[in-house]
Amino acid sequence: MDTTEPHQHTPRLSSELLGFDPGARVLIVNCDDFGLDEDVNAAVIDSVERGIASSCSVMLPAPAATQALQLLHERPEMPFGIHLTMVCEAARHRWGPLAPKQLVPSLLDDAGELCAPTPDGRARLLARARTEEVEREFRAQIDAVARTGLQPTHLDFHCLADGGRPDLLELALALGAEYGLAVRVWLAPGLREARRRGLPVVDHGFLDSFSLDLDGKAARYARLLAELPPGLSEWAVHPGLGGPNARATDDGWRVRRTDHEFLTSPRARELLTEQGVTVIDYRPLQGRWPGPERLPGTSSGHPRRI
């Protein structure tokens, strides 16, 4: 007995929503952690200007964020997002929130700093973080960019996939609608909700470069490009130069150095051509992102842009 629904249809790929053909293989290559240190800043700029990376995300509480923003001012054509940050993984180079500490106490550890992104640290943070304090900190980070006059394209989370809690993802979605920014979404519940709203999100698995083995990484990247399915995919890469200062403060410097080596290699660009992969940034998504809801204090229903 044939039980096939006669009117079933396959949902359109996000790449199709962005104007690509159904068979197009479309990839966002975003450099996370811009602003972590000067070593990372230099590698991110190089990976976008000379390599195959398409955009970056700046983490405002980090030590080299001011330099990162200056580098973006010098390159107004470079697309970038805001790397919403609630943790500090640099044990030897700690940083705190941008909002006054007394206004975001639920985001702080026992030492009064942002929590470490260990499994225990994340669990404690997510168990006690008050949504209104998270919003206060996120707005402080967004407003820090707004004061510079720069125009970001999207929001994404540092070390917490889709914010780590449904209410924090919903907060980011609301802020994205308010400020006219796309939002990186990649876990199943968030993807379902974004698609329900008609928003373009990744069609396939999201790659965090910290999940790749160091040995044979370039070959692994080549296989991933060869196997990339039709639709929209995203790689969150983490380039760094791996210099002496980075080695002294960043346990992930080998990941960052090998990312930079691949992204800027001639072979990486050759692979994109050979495989017919189109690399984009978040600007096409941003153009489709704002929700239909009318925002308070507006008469047109258009989102407020920073």
KOLROPA-389869 format. One record per residue (C-alpha): x, y, z; residue number from 1. Coordinates in Angstrom, 2 decimals. Each point is the difference from the previous one (the first is absolute). Example, Ala and Ser with C-alpha at 12.3 -4.5 7.8 and 13.67 -1.06 7.14 Angstrom:
BEGIN
<site <12.30,-4.50,7.80>,1>
<site <1.37,3.44,-0.66>,2>
//
This chain:
BEGIN
<site <0.00,0.00,0.00>,1>
<site <1.40,3.37,-1.00>,2>
<site <-0.09,2.36,2.97>,3>
<site <1.92,2.82,-1.64>,4>
<site <-1.61,3.38,0.59>,5>
<site <-0.91,1.34,-3.45>,6>
<site <0.65,3.62,0.94>,7>
<site <3.25,-0.43,1.92>,8>
<site <2.85,2.17,-1.21>,9>
<site <3.61,0.42,0.98>,10>
<site <0.66,3.29,1.81>,11>
<site <2.12,2.45,-1.94>,12>
<site <3.65,0.16,0.91>,13>
<site <1.21,3.18,1.64>,14>
<site <2.36,0.44,-2.93>,15>
<site <-3.07,0.16,-2.24>,16>
<site <-1.53,2.65,2.25>,17>
<site <3.18,1.98,-0.65>,18>
<site <-0.44,-0.30,-3.77>,19>
<site <2.27,-2.95,-0.81>,20>
<site <-0.94,-2.95,-2.19>,21>
<site <-1.16,-3.18,1.81>,22>
<site <3.25,-1.77,-0.79>,23>
<site <2.28,2.82,1.14>,24>
<site <2.52,-0.80,2.74>,25>
<site <0.27,3.14,2.12>,26>
<site <2.35,0.47,2.96>,27>
<site <0.53,2.68,2.64>,28>
<site <3.58,0.01,1.32>,29>
<site <-0.06,2.21,3.10>,30>
<site <3.06,0.74,2.15>,31>
<site <-1.07,-0.07,3.64>,32>
<site <1.85,1.60,2.95>,33>
<site <1.13,3.19,-1.76>,34>
<site <1.30,2.19,2.81>,35>
<site <1.40,-2.84,2.12>,36>
<site <3.57,1.28,-0.41>,37>
<site <2.15,1.76,-2.58>,38>
<site <1.24,-3.33,-1.36>,39>
<site <-3.57,-1.10,-0.76>,40>
<site <-0.89,3.42,-1.39>,41>
<site <2.82,-0.14,-2.54>,42>
<site <-0.92,-3.53,-1.06>,43>
<site <-3.70,0.83,-0.37>,44>
<site <0.74,2.99,-2.25>,45>
<site <2.36,-2.12,-2.07>,46>
<site <-2.50,-2.86,-0.27>,47>
<site <-2.71,2.31,-1.34>,48>
<site <2.15,2.23,-2.23>,49>
<site <2.36,-2.64,-1.40>,50>
<site <-1.75,-3.26,0.84>,51>
<site <-3.41,-1.59,-0.50>,52>
<site <-1.68,1.29,3.17>,53>
<site <-2.98,2.26,-0.72>,54>
<site <-0.61,1.79,3.30>,55>
<site <0.87,0.15,3.69>,56>
<site <-1.60,0.47,3.42>,57>
<site <1.45,2.40,2.58>,58>
<site <-0.15,-0.85,3.72>,59>
<site <-0.35,3.32,1.77>,60>
<site <1.10,-0.91,3.55>,61>
<site <3.29,-1.50,-1.24>,62>
<site <3.35,1.78,0.45>,63>
<site <0.65,0.94,-3.65>,64>
<site <-3.57,1.03,-0.89>,65>
<site <0.96,3.68,-0.33>,66>
<site <2.66,-0.87,-2.55>,67>
<site <-2.46,-2.28,-1.82>,68>
<site <-2.53,2.83,-0.31>,69>
<site <2.72,2.32,-1.31>,70>
<site <0.98,-2.59,-2.60>,71>
<site <-3.64,-0.20,-1.08>,72>
<site <-0.19,3.80,-0.24>,73>
<site <2.96,-0.14,-2.38>,74>
<site <-1.85,-2.64,-2.07>,75>
<site <-3.62,1.18,-0.28>,76>
<site <-0.66,-2.62,-2.68>,77>
<site <0.78,-2.91,2.35>,78>
<site <-3.19,-1.67,1.30>,79>
<site <-0.02,-0.88,3.68>,80>
<site <-2.30,-1.11,2.78>,81>
<site <-0.11,0.34,3.77>,82>
<site <1.25,-3.04,1.91>,83>
<site <-2.30,0.12,3.03>,84>
<site <2.26,-0.93,2.90>,85>
<site <-0.93,-1.27,3.45>,86>
<site <3.10,-2.06,0.78>,87>
<site <3.76,0.48,0.17>,88>
<site <2.09,-3.02,-0.95>,89>
<site <3.39,1.69,0.40>,90>
<site <1.11,-1.12,3.47>,91>
<site <3.15,2.12,-0.23>,92>
<site <-1.69,3.05,-1.52>,93>
<site <-3.36,0.53,1.69>,94>
<site <-2.66,2.48,-1.02>,95>
<site <-3.30,1.11,1.46>,96>
<site <-3.32,1.20,-1.39>,97>
<site <-0.50,3.33,-1.75>,98>
<site <-3.01,0.82,2.16>,99>
<site <0.79,1.15,3.56>,100>
<site <0.63,-3.10,2.10>,101>
<site <-2.56,1.02,2.61>,102>
<site <-2.68,-0.10,-2.71>,103>
<site <0.82,-3.52,-1.25>,104>
<site <0.97,-1.99,3.13>,105>
<site <-1.60,-3.23,-1.23>,106>
<site <2.51,-0.12,-2.89>,107>
<site <3.07,0.08,2.26>,108>
<site <1.97,-2.75,1.67>,109>
<site <1.19,0.01,3.60>,110>
<site <2.94,2.24,-0.96>,111>
<site <-2.32,2.58,-1.54>,112>
<site <0.99,-0.76,-3.61>,113>
<site <-1.74,-1.66,-2.89>,114>
<site <-0.12,-3.78,0.39>,115>
<site <2.37,-2.42,-1.69>,116>
<site <-1.63,-1.99,-2.83>,117>
<site <0.73,-3.39,1.56>,118>
<site <-2.96,-2.39,0.22>,119>
<site <-0.41,0.83,3.69>,120>
<site <0.45,3.71,-0.58>,121>
<site <-2.59,0.08,-2.77>,122>
<site <-2.44,-2.04,2.06>,123>
<site <0.31,2.35,2.98>,124>
<site <-0.35,3.06,-2.20>,125>
<site <-3.08,-1.28,-1.80>,126>
<site <-1.59,-1.12,3.27>,127>
<site <0.22,3.42,1.63>,128>
<site <0.18,2.58,-2.81>,129>
<site <-3.01,2.31,0.17>,130>
<site <-1.46,0.79,-3.40>,131>
<site <-0.29,3.71,0.71>,132>
<site <3.69,0.14,0.98>,133>
<site <1.01,-1.88,-3.15>,134>
<site <-1.99,2.52,-2.01>,135>
<site <1.76,2.84,1.83>,136>
<site <3.39,-1.43,-0.92>,137>
<site <-0.94,-0.77,-3.60>,138>
<site <-1.31,3.53,-0.48>,139>
<site <3.22,1.38,1.46>,140>
<site <1.96,-1.97,-2.59>,141>
<site <-2.24,1.05,-2.89>,142>
<site <0.02,3.62,1.14>,143>
<site <3.81,-0.04,0.20>,144>
<site <0.00,-0.64,-3.74>,145>
<site <-2.80,2.52,-0.61>,146>
<site <2.08,2.76,1.56>,147>
<site <2.72,-0.56,-2.60>,148>
<site <-2.34,0.49,-2.95>,149>
<site <0.81,-3.44,-1.41>,150>
<site <-2.84,-2.08,-1.48>,151>
<site <0.10,-3.70,0.91>,152>
<site <-1.87,-2.68,-1.92>,153>
<site <-0.87,-2.60,2.63>,154>
<site <0.11,-1.28,3.56>,155>
<site <1.56,-3.30,1.09>,156>
<site <0.95,-1.61,3.29>,157>
<site <3.47,-0.60,1.42>,158>
<site <0.39,-3.53,1.45>,159>
<site <-3.73,-0.48,0.66>,160>
<site <-1.83,-1.66,-2.89>,161>
<site <-3.18,1.99,-0.68>,162>
<site <0.50,1.70,3.35>,163>
<site <-0.21,-3.21,2.01>,164>
<site <-3.64,0.59,1.00>,165>
<site <-3.19,0.52,-2.05>,166>
<site <-0.72,3.36,1.65>,167>
<site <3.48,1.28,-0.86>,168>
<site <-0.39,-0.98,-3.62>,169>
<site <-3.39,1.73,-0.02>,170>
<site <1.66,3.07,1.49>,171>
<site <2.56,0.01,-2.83>,172>
<site <-2.75,-0.39,-2.58>,173>
<site <-1.86,2.96,1.51>,174>
<site <3.16,2.12,0.04>,175>
<site <0.71,-1.00,-3.58>,176>
<site <-3.48,1.16,-1.04>,177>
<site <0.39,3.22,1.98>,178>
<site <3.40,0.90,-1.43>,179>
<site <-0.50,-1.41,-3.50>,180>
<site <2.56,-2.80,0.37>,181>
<site <0.00,-3.65,-1.01>,182>
<site <0.66,-2.57,2.73>,183>
<site <2.09,-3.15,-0.25>,184>
<site <-2.21,-2.98,0.87>,185>
<site <1.16,-3.59,-0.34>,186>
<site <-1.58,-2.35,2.56>,187>
<site <-3.18,-1.89,-0.94>,188>
<site <-2.53,1.82,2.25>,189>
<site <1.18,3.42,-1.12>,190>
<site <0.12,-1.05,-3.63>,191>
<site <-3.60,-1.18,0.14>,192>
<site <-1.14,3.28,1.54>,193>
<site <1.98,2.14,-2.45>,194>
<site <-1.34,-1.94,-2.97>,195>
<site <-3.53,0.32,1.38>,196>
<site <0.54,3.76,-0.15>,197>
<site <1.29,-0.22,-3.55>,198>
<site <3.53,1.01,0.96>,199>
<site <3.05,-1.32,-1.89>,200>
<site <2.21,-2.20,2.15>,201>
<site <2.48,-2.78,-0.76>,202>
<site <-1.48,-2.92,-1.88>,203>
<site <2.64,-2.45,1.18>,204>
<site <2.37,-0.73,2.84>,205>
<site <1.92,2.92,1.46>,206>
<site <3.78,-0.36,0.36>,207>
<site <2.01,1.40,2.92>,208>
<site <3.66,-0.31,-0.93>,209>
<site <0.94,-0.86,3.59>,210>
<site <-1.72,-3.36,-0.60>,211>
<site <2.52,-1.04,-2.68>,212>
<site <3.13,-2.02,0.66>,213>
<site <3.23,1.91,-0.50>,214>
<site <1.62,-2.85,-1.90>,215>
<site <-1.03,0.04,-3.63>,216>
<site <-2.20,3.07,0.44>,217>
<site <0.62,1.37,-3.51>,218>
<site <-1.00,-3.34,-1.52>,219>
<site <-3.09,-0.07,2.21>,220>
<site <-1.01,3.47,-1.16>,221>
<site <0.47,-1.14,-3.61>,222>
<site <-2.27,-3.01,0.58>,223>
<site <-2.63,2.20,1.64>,224>
<site <-0.05,2.26,-3.06>,225>
<site <-0.23,-3.00,-2.33>,226>
<site <-2.91,-1.42,2.03>,227>
<site <-1.83,3.29,0.54>,228>
<site <-3.67,-0.59,-0.90>,229>
<site <-2.24,2.42,-1.89>,230>
<site <-1.38,2.74,2.26>,231>
<site <1.45,2.37,2.56>,232>
<site <2.75,-1.16,2.37>,233>
<site <2.24,1.88,2.42>,234>
<site <3.49,-0.43,1.37>,235>
<site <0.98,1.87,3.17>,236>
<site <3.78,0.18,-0.32>,237>
<site <2.51,1.40,2.48>,238>
<site <3.16,1.24,-1.70>,239>
<site <3.03,1.15,1.95>,240>
<site <3.68,0.45,-0.78>,241>
<site <1.22,-2.12,2.91>,242>
<site <2.67,2.48,1.03>,243>
<site <1.86,-0.03,3.35>,244>
<site <-2.53,2.21,1.81>,245>
<site <-2.90,-2.15,-1.16>,246>
<site <1.77,-3.17,1.06>,247>
<site <0.46,1.45,3.48>,248>
<site <-3.67,0.86,0.52>,249>
<site <-2.13,-2.13,-2.35>,250>
<site <-0.19,-3.78,0.31>,251>
<site <-1.74,-0.13,-3.39>,252>
<site <2.81,1.63,-1.98>,253>
<site <0.70,-3.16,-2.04>,254>
<site <-3.62,-0.11,-1.16>,255>
<site <0.22,3.63,-0.98>,256>
<site <3.33,-0.28,-1.80>,257>
<site <-1.11,-3.01,-2.09>,258>
<site <-3.27,1.75,-0.86>,259>
<site <1.93,3.03,-1.24>,260>
<site <2.37,-2.16,-2.00>,261>
<site <-2.85,-1.70,-1.86>,262>
<site <-2.19,3.07,-0.51>,263>
<site <2.83,1.97,-1.60>,264>
<site <1.45,-2.86,-2.03>,265>
<site <-0.22,0.10,-3.81>,266>
<site <-1.47,-3.49,0.16>,267>
<site <-3.04,1.21,1.97>,268>
<site <-1.01,2.39,-2.76>,269>
<site <0.68,-2.65,-2.65>,270>
<site <-2.31,-2.40,1.84>,271>
<site <-2.86,2.49,0.00>,272>
<site <0.34,0.33,-3.78>,273>
<site <0.39,-3.74,-0.59>,274>
<site <-3.01,-0.85,2.16>,275>
<site <-2.20,2.84,-1.20>,276>
<site <-0.57,1.32,3.53>,277>
<site <-1.22,3.59,0.38>,278>
<site <1.19,1.78,3.15>,279>
<site <-2.21,2.77,1.39>,280>
<site <-0.17,2.08,3.17>,281>
<site <-3.04,0.87,2.14>,282>
<site <-1.16,2.99,-2.04>,283>
<site <-2.40,-2.02,-2.19>,284>
<site <-1.50,-1.56,3.14>,285>
<site <-0.22,3.38,1.69>,286>
<site <-2.13,1.25,-2.87>,287>
<site <-2.53,-2.76,0.68>,288>
<site <0.17,-0.07,3.78>,289>
<site <-2.16,2.75,1.56>,290>
<site <-3.24,-1.47,1.33>,291>
<site <-3.47,1.28,-0.86>,292>
<site <-0.81,1.26,3.47>,293>
<site <-0.39,3.78,0.44>,294>
<site <2.53,1.27,2.47>,295>
<site <-0.96,2.37,2.84>,296>
<site <0.56,3.64,-0.84>,297>
<site <-0.06,-0.47,-3.77>,298>
<site <-2.65,0.76,-2.56>,299>
<site <1.40,-1.94,-2.93>,300>
<site <0.70,-3.35,1.62>,301>
<site <3.57,0.11,-1.27>,302>
<site <2.74,-1.07,2.44>,303>
<site <2.28,2.53,1.62>,304>
<site <3.46,-0.17,-1.48>,305>
<site <3.05,0.89,2.02>,306>
//
